[in-house]
């Protein structure tokens, strides 16, 4: 028996939003904004599949021309993993980005998989493949590893207990990149408020060697054939060793518990579900060592998220999500306690993917500016959240209602507070006192309220293909945590996205 297929998609997005004011290097005049008010992004993603008999299969996945094809570039946020500063992201291959290419062999004792693979576990707070469509926004980035993995049912073929062991060479994730990239860092002209700088430097990112040993075990519903992830309880443990191009190292363990289960409603027409993921990271790193901490820092971070919801197929889906990520209000001590969700776990459209992401990225840019610090900060590339939740506790309810078979309407909200004092480590280093990212009082923890709304249409075409179209928008009312040193509030922000695509 021989089966082969190649599924794919094409997507294009138009993003519109007002200028975002951002701090700049002390003593400099420009740029004091992000610089990007609109852009058009498009990509193709293909997923070839081959199966021979009942025991062998091969899968691939790759993106073509994932790029910004029109619009404004961003400024001085180059160290973000999703910086949108030029046509192609410096943290992917852009024109051709291979995401998966692996073979899998199924035997009587288990499944052996080897090759270039995406990595995902649970809700995707730690390991996320960047291939799960969120309610708002798009799937982006994702973890990719060179992996050899073996999974088995130690109790026999009918057992509900599954155990897996894997060894990884990390190709790309939030913490590292095997490939090296020279990222140009634009420095603002100190003599004018022009939007383009006259000086620049280049920072080399990547060239990291990261190794992981992974052990997971989970129980899933007996006789599971499809949708097994809907009824699963398990744990995922990783030991990671990583060394960057400067010779700095990370040695850490990650423990992650995940559970999801569902139950039918009394009338049998819908199902109620609940899910939770809890993660802990502990270890030691010299990535951000300095003259005060030449031996590096202890890593002790934790976070988690929980969901409860109800859904009826082709009718509606309502989810209440809450999450927590530890912060670090004492960047001068010897403990790195800021936990950051994987950016591919999307929460809303503005607060975490835009406002927090760009403030942390601008902070990293300032940390690399030799006019601010004589010795650019080590580990500055780890400061940007790149859209992930960090130093926050949030509540994120969403609802999707199918108006017809070809149109759904979706709404949501994000309300969040900082989980510790809202401290920018770079400003604290520059000024000697704790400040937030805009120079304000870090003890103000109210991050604000976001309201999201959107719709998506689907039209079927011959041959199983379909056209997707729609729009999404958001309003963000900033909290006092974004006030600057003069007590000036960050203005209310909006964002609009026009969406068009095709799948087959």
Buried (B, 14 or more C-beta within 10 A) or exposed (E): EEEEEEEBBBBBBBBBBEBBBBBBBEEBBBBBBBBBBEBBBBBBBBBBBBBEEEEEBBBBBBBBBBBBEEBBBBBBBBBBBBBBBBEBBBBBBBEEBBBBBBEBEBEEEBBBBBBBBBBBBBBBBBBBBBBBEBBBBBBBBBBBBBBBBBBBBEEEEEBBBBBBBBBBBBBBBBBBBBBEBEBEBBBBBBEEEEBEBEEEEEBEBBBBBBBBBBEBBBBBBEEBEEEEBBBBBBBBBBBBBBBBEEEBBBBBBBBBBBBBBBEEEEEEEBBEBBBBBBBBBEBBBBBBBBEEBEEBBBBBBBBBBBBBBBBEEEEBBBBBBBBBBBBBBBBEEEEBBBBBBBBBBBBBBBBBBBBBBBBBBBBBBBBBBEBBBEEBBBBBBBBBBBBBBBBBBBEBBBBBBBEEEEBBBBBBBBBBBBBBBBBBBBBBBBEEEBBBBBBBBBBBBBBBBBBBBBBBBBEEEEEEEBBBBBBBBBBBBBBBBBBBBEEEBBEEBBBBBBBBBBBE
